[in-house]
Amino acid sequence: MSKVTCDIGMSVDGYVAGPNQRLDEPLGDNGERLHRWMFEEPDAHTEVIEAITAAGAFVMGRNMFASGRGEWDLAWNGWWGEEPPYHAPVFVLTHYPREPVPMKGGTTFNFVTGGIEAALAQAREAAGDQDVAICGGAQTVNQYLAAGLIDELRLHIAPMVLGAGERLFTGVGDLRLEPAAVSGTGMVTHVTYRIAR
């Protein structure tokens, strides 16, 4: 049976983005350092990186897709260039409707105004028997955790302290996390939890 997963990079003090998120620094001050391991030692984390993009569909918050709020800048197609890494349908939570945006490599961004459950239902339908991944950011993941809709949480913890920014686990209630796996290097610790119901 397919499951709902979530992979997210975070600092030791629980932040998934630094303060002052903006167009030229989408992860905020020092937030890019959370993901250095993916680019500086990818061979050491091949299986982890493959697992992050292996889902049949993805869900993300608007802020992960684009900077800003309000009406869409229709020229904006995401942070990833012409061929995003997803290669599958992506469902973006938003309050503002927008037509789907097809990209190279099989990624199509679909925009959902009906809330987290509607986005998950559309992602499940698109994924078929494959997993659905909740991408981020923090507010989106926290909403899905609070609603009990994530089965497996995979944290990628960078050995750094951000001190401020967008925090994971805010308002999620009393989660029952069952440790399933731990691995890593000096740049990151990967921790997988199953979320008990």
HELIX and SHEET records of a PDB file:
HELIX    1   1 GLY A   31  HIS A   35  5                                   5    
HELIX    2   2 ARG A   36  GLU A   40  1                                   5    
HELIX    3   3 PRO A   42  HIS A   45  5                                   4    
HELIX    4   4 THR A   46  ILE A   52  1                                   7    
HELIX    5   5 ARG A   62  PHE A   65  1                                   4    
HELIX    6   6 LYS A  104  GLY A  106  5                                   3    
HELIX    7   7 ILE A  116  ALA A  127  1                                  12    
HELIX    8   8 ALA A  138  ALA A  146  1                                   9    
SHEET    1   A 9 VAL A 101  PRO A 102  0                                        
SHEET    2   A 9 THR A 108  VAL A 112 -1                                        
SHEET    3   A 9 PRO A  89  LEU A  93  1                                        
SHEET    4   A 9 ALA A  57  GLY A  61  1                                        
SHEET    5   A 9 VAL A 132  GLY A 136  1                                        
SHEET    6   A 9 VAL A   4  SER A  11  1                                        
SHEET    7   A 9 GLU A 152  ALA A 158  1                                        
SHEET    8   A 9 VAL A 188  ILE A 195 -1                                        
SHEET    9   A 9 LEU A 177  THR A 185 -1                                        
SHEET    1   B 2 TYR A  15  ALA A  17  0                                        
SHEET    2   B 2 GLU A 166  ARG A 167 -1                                        
END                                                                             
